[in-house]
Amino acid sequence: MKSVIAAIDPVAPDNTLKCSMHDKTSPNCSGPVVAEVTFDDAGSTGNHWNVCQWWLDNTPEAQQF
């Protein structure tokens, strides 16, 4: 089941946190975490991910939110 973005909340840039999406699907993630994204899907609600600016700029669902 695909997750749906429920909220994108900006946070103060934080270099101590790792982007939740920094893995093989988003190899270019870098820099500080700049937002907390909340996802909802059929199985649960309120899943939170920390994301960097690269993820926000390069994820179509985030750009459309």
C-alpha positions as CSV (number, residue, x, y, z in Angstrom):
1,M,0.0,0.0,0.0
2,K,1.4,3.4,-1.0
3,S,1.9,5.9,1.8
4,V,0.3,9.3,1.4
5,I,1.8,12.5,2.7
6,A,-0.5,14.0,5.4
7,A,1.8,16.9,6.5
8,I,5.1,18.5,5.9
9,D,6.4,20.4,8.8
10,P,9.6,22.5,8.5
11,V,12.1,22.2,11.3
12,A,15.3,24.1,12.0
13,P,18.1,22.6,10.0
14,D,19.6,19.8,12.1
15,N,22.9,18.1,11.1
16,T,22.7,15.6,14.0
17,L,19.7,13.8,12.4
18,K,20.0,11.5,9.3
19,C,17.5,11.8,6.5
20,S,15.1,8.9,6.8
21,M,15.2,8.6,3.0
22,H,19.0,8.4,2.7
23,D,19.3,5.0,1.2
24,K,19.6,3.3,-2.2
25,T,16.3,4.8,-3.4
26,S,17.5,8.4,-2.6
27,P,21.3,8.2,-2.9
28,N,21.7,12.0,-3.3
29,C,20.2,12.9,0.1
30,S,22.6,15.2,1.9
31,G,22.7,18.1,4.2
32,P,20.7,18.7,7.3
33,V,17.3,17.5,8.1
34,V,14.9,20.4,7.2
35,A,11.4,18.9,7.6
36,E,9.4,16.2,9.3
37,V,7.0,14.5,6.9
38,T,3.9,12.6,8.2
39,F,2.6,9.8,6.1
40,D,-0.8,7.9,6.3
41,D,-1.6,4.6,4.7
42,A,-4.2,1.9,4.9
43,G,-2.4,0.2,7.8
44,S,-1.5,3.1,10.0
45,T,-1.5,6.9,10.5
46,G,1.1,9.3,11.8
47,N,4.3,7.7,10.5
48,H,7.0,10.4,10.7
49,W,10.2,10.7,8.6
50,N,13.0,13.3,8.9
51,V,13.9,14.5,5.4
52,C,16.6,16.7,3.8
53,Q,16.0,19.5,1.3
54,W,17.1,17.2,-1.6
55,W,14.3,14.8,-0.8
56,L,11.7,17.6,-0.7
57,D,13.0,19.1,-4.0
58,N,13.1,15.7,-5.8
59,T,10.0,13.9,-4.6
60,P,7.0,14.6,-6.8
61,E,4.5,13.9,-4.0
62,A,6.3,16.4,-1.7
63,Q,6.3,19.0,-4.5
64,Q,2.6,18.6,-5.1
65,F,1.7,18.8,-1.4
